[in-house]
Structures are given as C-alpha cells and as structure tokens.
Amino acid sequence: MKLTAAAVTLGAVAAACGCAGQPPATTAPPTSAPPPGHAPSEHPAHAPSEHPAHGHAEPHPPSPRGEGTQHGHHAATANHRFEDPERWAKVFDDPKRDAWQRPESVLDFLKLDASARVADLGAGTGYFSVRLAKRVPQGKVYAVDIEPKLLEHLAQRAKQAGLANVVTVLASPDDAKLPSDLDLVLVVDTYHHISERVPYFEAVAKRLKPTGRLVIVDFRLGDLPVGPPDEHKISQDQAHTELEAAGFQLCGELKSLPYQYVLSFGTTC
C-alpha cells in the first residue's frame, strides 16, 4: 500500500498539489525518491493560482518511478514532497484558508468526545491537529506524516500552545504507523495524494475501534479558486467506491463547505 506526499495534511493536505498560497511549479523542491506509503503532509489549501489553464500554482514534479495514473490519480501528485516547514506553514496556516476550509464546521461535524483518540493523517504543519487537540482535552491527537521536519515544526507549535495531548507520528513509506483503538482518522486535503488507496485504507480500518470513523475532506471536481486541477482530484463518487472496496460504509456527509466534500465512513454505521 502506498500513501504519498497532505494533508495534507493535514493535510492537509494539503493539503498537497494545488495549495492556497502555494508557489508555482518552478519553485517546487526537487524530488529524488518518492515516498510511497506516506502519511502525507496535510497539503491543504492548494494555492490560488498562477497556472494558466486552471488558475492553480501547484507543483507537480515528475514521478521518478515513471508511473502513469492509478485509481484516476496522477502519480506526480502522489509523489509530491513537503519538506520545508517554514515555507509550507505560510501556505497551510494562511488565515485566509479559514474562510473556505471552515475548520470549526468540520470539527462540529465530527462530534468528538472530549476523551477521543484521533489521528490526523497527513498532519503537515498542524492546521487541524491543534484544533483537534482543543476539542479532545482528555484525549489524544496523533499527528501523522512522513516529513520529519514538518513534524518537528508541529511538535513545537503544540508545545507553544500548551497542547500536551498532541503526539507526532513519523510514518514510513509502507506503514502509516497508526496506533490502535482510534475513534477517528481524519484525512484533510490529502486523499488525492494517496496511491493504492484500497489496500491502504484496509489497513487503516484495522486501527479503528468498532465504532470508529474515517472522515475524508477533499476537493470537488470543477474549476475552483483553490485546490488542484481536476486531473489531480479524486471525485466524491470515486472516493466512496474505493472506500467501500476497503470495507467501509458511508455513514454521513457534510455539505456546507464551498469547495470540498466531507464524507464520514465506518466499518459499521
């Protein structure tokens, strides 16, 4: 199974890729080895843009593996890396993102118990991780990413905010290293960065409690002011189909975000 860099991140994630405020492809850091298995950086707010065809400034480095498409997902997007925390913090945590990401609406939709155990898969710089931590003061937030520098940034951010319930998790290329008995796995602006999504989320399902939920937030198809171009997106219907194949059932949906779908899945509803 392969999860590659949001979602991110978290991200958004990220959340990438097409992130709001993200610089054009010519400034993207080169990639030498793809991270197939990445619990991706949140990659959330994909840049408002300069791409002449789509109005997106999204770096899409070529895939070193020479992959084409997989599950309707361009390999170059899946292999994108987010290694510069200062650079991406300006993108992922841009206050302008709040207007369209509507994080509090998403968090309200999650209906988290104060003691919930939550994984922010593709945590990036922590846009959702720190917000989740405030919602589960007696619980735990596992901020998952394969980019160690982003996780270092996130850990410092949580410490400065006095959020002792945030635990960073460095994923490996083939293992998101999620803890067991999770109440929620949140994947924001990152689903479209994941390769081999069915086996990947089969493994995610095993880390959830029987009543646990997987919530996917990602960009709708269409010419939007944020997010990647359509050829790099995964439609809501495709996400639904893939996650059913991974053993999930669609249990709920939030329809109030302007540019994104929000789908809640469980192994049972």
C-alpha positions as CSV (number, residue, x, y, z in Angstrom):
1,M,0.0,0.0,0.0
2,K,1.2,3.5,-0.7
3,L,0.4,6.8,0.8
4,T,2.5,9.6,-0.6
5,A,3.0,13.2,0.0
6,A,-1.1,16.4,2.7
7,A,-2.6,16.7,4.2
8,V,-2.2,17.4,4.0
9,T,-2.1,17.5,5.8
10,L,-3.3,17.6,7.5
11,G,-3.1,17.6,5.3
12,A,-4.0,18.9,4.5
13,V,-3.5,18.1,2.9
14,A,-2.9,19.7,1.6
15,A,-3.4,19.9,1.8
16,A,-0.9,19.0,-1.5
17,C,-1.0,19.5,-5.4
18,G,-2.8,22.9,-5.5
19,C,-2.4,24.6,-2.1
20,A,-3.7,28.1,-1.3
21,G,-0.8,30.3,-1.5
22,Q,1.4,27.6,-2.8
23,P,4.2,28.7,-5.2
24,P,4.4,27.7,-8.8
25,A,5.9,24.5,-10.0
26,T,9.2,26.1,-11.0
27,T,9.9,26.8,-7.3
28,A,9.0,23.3,-6.0
29,P,11.8,21.4,-4.3
30,P,13.1,18.6,-6.5
31,T,12.2,15.0,-5.6
32,S,14.7,12.2,-5.9
33,A,13.0,9.3,-4.2
34,P,9.2,9.2,-3.9
35,P,7.7,8.3,-0.5
36,P,5.3,5.6,-1.5
37,G,3.5,4.9,1.8
38,H,3.5,8.4,3.1
39,A,1.0,9.5,5.7
40,P,1.1,12.7,3.7
41,S,1.6,16.2,4.7
42,E,-1.7,17.9,5.0
43,H,-1.3,19.8,1.7
44,P,-4.4,21.6,2.3
45,A,-5.0,24.9,0.9
46,H,-3.8,24.4,-2.6
47,A,-2.7,27.6,-4.0
48,P,-4.8,30.2,-5.5
49,S,-3.0,30.3,-8.6
50,E,-1.0,31.1,-11.5
51,H,-1.5,28.0,-13.6
52,P,-2.7,29.4,-17.0
53,A,-5.2,26.6,-17.6
54,H,-6.6,26.1,-14.1
55,G,-5.6,29.1,-12.1
56,H,-3.6,26.9,-9.7
57,A,0.0,27.2,-8.7
58,E,0.6,23.6,-8.0
59,P,4.0,21.9,-8.2
60,H,3.8,18.5,-9.9
61,P,7.3,17.1,-10.0
62,P,7.7,14.1,-12.4
63,S,7.4,10.7,-10.9
64,P,10.9,9.0,-10.5
65,R,9.1,5.7,-10.9
66,G,7.7,6.7,-14.3
67,E,4.2,5.9,-13.1
68,G,1.1,6.9,-15.0
69,T,-2.2,7.1,-13.3
70,Q,-3.5,4.9,-10.6
71,H,-7.1,4.9,-9.5
72,G,-7.6,8.1,-11.5
73,H,-4.7,9.7,-9.6
74,H,-1.7,11.2,-11.3
75,A,1.5,9.7,-9.9
76,A,3.3,13.1,-9.8
77,T,0.8,14.4,-7.3
78,A,1.2,11.3,-5.2
79,N,4.9,11.7,-5.0
80,H,5.0,15.4,-4.1
81,R,7.1,16.2,-1.0
82,F,6.6,18.9,1.6
83,E,9.9,19.2,3.4
84,D,10.2,22.9,4.2
85,P,8.1,23.7,7.3
86,E,8.6,27.5,7.2
87,R,7.5,27.6,3.6
88,W,4.5,25.4,4.0
89,A,3.4,26.9,7.3
90,K,2.7,30.1,5.3
91,V,0.6,28.1,2.9
92,F,-1.2,25.7,5.2
93,D,-1.9,28.1,8.0
94,D,-2.7,31.2,6.0
95,P,-5.6,32.8,7.8
96,K,-7.4,33.2,4.5
97,R,-7.8,29.4,4.4
98,D,-10.3,29.5,7.3
99,A,-13.0,31.2,5.1
100,W,-13.3,28.2,2.7
101,Q,-11.9,25.3,4.9
102,R,-14.3,26.2,7.7
103,P,-12.4,24.1,10.2
104,E,-14.9,24.7,13.1
105,S,-17.8,23.4,10.9
106,V,-15.7,20.3,10.1
107,L,-14.9,19.8,13.8
108,D,-18.5,20.2,14.8
109,F,-19.5,17.6,12.2
110,L,-17.0,15.1,13.9
111,K,-18.9,15.2,17.2
112,L,-15.8,14.2,19.2
113,D,-16.0,13.1,22.8
114,A,-13.5,15.0,25.0
115,S,-11.5,11.8,25.6
116,A,-11.4,10.7,21.9
117,R,-8.3,9.2,20.3
118,V,-7.9,10.9,16.9
119,A,-5.3,10.5,14.1
120,D,-4.7,13.5,11.8
121,L,-3.4,11.6,8.8
122,G,-1.3,13.9,6.7
123,A,-0.9,16.4,9.5
124,G,1.6,18.7,7.8
125,T,2.1,21.8,9.9
126,G,-0.8,21.1,12.2
127,Y,-3.7,23.2,10.9
128,F,-6.2,20.6,12.1
129,S,-4.1,18.8,14.7
130,V,-4.0,21.8,17.1
131,R,-7.7,22.4,16.6
132,L,-8.5,18.8,17.3
133,A,-6.4,18.8,20.4
134,K,-8.5,21.6,21.8
135,R,-11.6,19.5,21.1
136,V,-10.3,16.4,22.9
137,P,-8.6,17.8,26.1
138,Q,-8.8,14.4,27.8
139,G,-8.0,12.5,24.7
140,K,-5.1,12.2,22.3
141,V,-4.3,13.5,18.8
142,Y,-1.8,11.6,16.7
143,A,-0.3,13.9,14.1
144,V,0.9,11.6,11.3
145,D,3.2,12.5,8.5
146,I,6.3,11.2,6.7
147,E,8.1,14.5,6.7
148,P,10.2,14.7,9.9
149,K,10.8,18.5,9.6
150,L,7.1,19.2,9.4
151,L,6.5,17.0,12.5
152,E,9.2,18.9,14.3
153,H,7.5,22.2,13.4
154,L,4.1,20.8,14.5
155,A,5.5,19.5,17.9
156,Q,7.0,22.9,18.6
157,R,3.7,24.6,17.7
158,A,1.7,22.3,20.0
159,K,4.2,22.9,22.8
160,Q,4.0,26.6,22.5
161,A,0.2,26.3,22.5
162,G,0.3,24.2,25.7
163,L,-1.3,21.2,24.0
164,A,0.3,18.2,25.7
165,N,-2.1,15.8,24.1
166,V,-0.6,16.0,20.6
167,V,1.7,13.2,19.7
168,T,3.6,13.2,16.4
169,V,4.0,10.0,14.5
170,L,6.6,9.6,11.8
171,A,5.2,7.3,9.2
172,S,7.3,5.1,6.9
173,P,6.8,4.6,3.2
174,D,4.8,1.4,3.8
175,D,3.2,1.9,7.1
176,A,1.3,4.9,8.5
177,K,2.1,3.5,12.0
178,L,-1.3,4.4,13.4
179,P,-2.0,3.4,17.0
180,S,-4.8,1.0,17.6
181,D,-8.3,1.7,19.1
182,L,-8.8,5.1,17.3
183,D,-12.1,6.8,17.4
184,L,-11.4,8.9,14.3
185,V,-9.0,9.1,11.4
186,L,-9.2,12.5,9.7
187,V,-7.8,12.9,6.2
188,V,-8.0,16.5,5.0
189,D,-7.0,17.6,1.5
190,T,-4.7,14.5,1.3
191,Y,-6.8,11.7,-0.1
192,H,-5.9,12.6,-3.7
193,H,-2.2,12.2,-2.8
194,I,-2.6,8.5,-1.8
195,S,-1.6,5.7,-4.2
196,E,-3.1,2.2,-3.9
197,R,-5.9,3.6,-1.7
198,V,-7.9,0.4,-1.3
199,P,-5.2,-1.6,0.5
200,Y,-4.0,1.4,2.3
201,F,-7.4,2.1,3.9
202,E,-8.0,-1.6,4.6
203,A,-5.0,-1.2,6.9
204,V,-6.5,2.0,8.4
205,A,-9.7,0.2,9.2
206,K,-7.9,-2.2,11.4
207,R,-6.7,0.6,13.6
208,L,-10.2,1.9,14.3
209,K,-12.4,1.0,17.2
210,P,-15.6,-0.9,16.0
211,T,-17.4,2.4,16.3
212,G,-14.5,4.4,14.9
213,R,-14.9,6.7,11.9
214,L,-12.8,7.7,8.9
215,V,-13.5,11.2,7.6
216,I,-12.3,12.3,4.2
217,V,-12.2,16.0,3.3
218,D,-11.1,16.7,-0.2
219,F,-11.7,18.9,-3.3
220,R,-14.7,18.6,-5.5
221,L,-14.3,18.4,-9.3
222,G,-14.7,21.7,-11.1
223,D,-12.8,24.9,-11.8
224,L,-12.4,26.2,-8.2
225,P,-10.3,29.1,-6.8
226,V,-8.4,26.7,-4.6
227,G,-7.3,23.1,-4.9
228,P,-5.5,21.1,-7.7
229,P,-6.8,20.9,-11.3
230,D,-9.3,18.2,-12.0
231,E,-6.8,15.7,-13.4
232,H,-5.3,15.5,-9.9
233,K,-8.5,15.2,-7.9
234,I,-10.4,12.2,-6.7
235,S,-14.2,12.7,-7.1
236,Q,-16.6,12.1,-4.3
237,D,-18.1,9.1,-6.1
238,Q,-14.7,7.6,-6.7
239,A,-13.7,8.0,-3.1
240,H,-17.0,6.4,-2.0
241,T,-16.4,3.4,-4.3
242,E,-12.8,2.9,-3.2
243,L,-13.6,3.1,0.5
244,E,-16.4,0.6,0.1
245,A,-13.9,-1.7,-1.5
246,A,-11.7,-1.2,1.5
247,G,-14.5,-2.4,3.8
248,F,-16.1,1.0,4.8
249,Q,-19.7,2.2,4.7
250,L,-20.7,5.8,4.1
251,C,-22.3,6.9,7.3
252,G,-22.7,10.7,6.9
253,E,-21.8,13.7,4.9
254,L,-21.3,17.4,5.5
255,K,-22.4,19.6,2.5
256,S,-21.7,23.1,3.7
257,L,-18.1,23.5,2.6
258,P,-17.9,25.6,-0.6
259,Y,-15.2,23.7,-2.5
260,Q,-14.9,20.3,-0.7
261,Y,-16.8,17.2,0.1
262,V,-16.7,15.8,3.6
263,L,-17.6,12.1,3.9
264,S,-17.8,10.1,7.1
265,F,-17.2,6.3,6.9
266,G,-17.3,3.4,9.3
267,T,-16.9,-0.3,9.1
268,T,-20.5,-0.2,10.5
269,C,-22.8,2.7,10.8
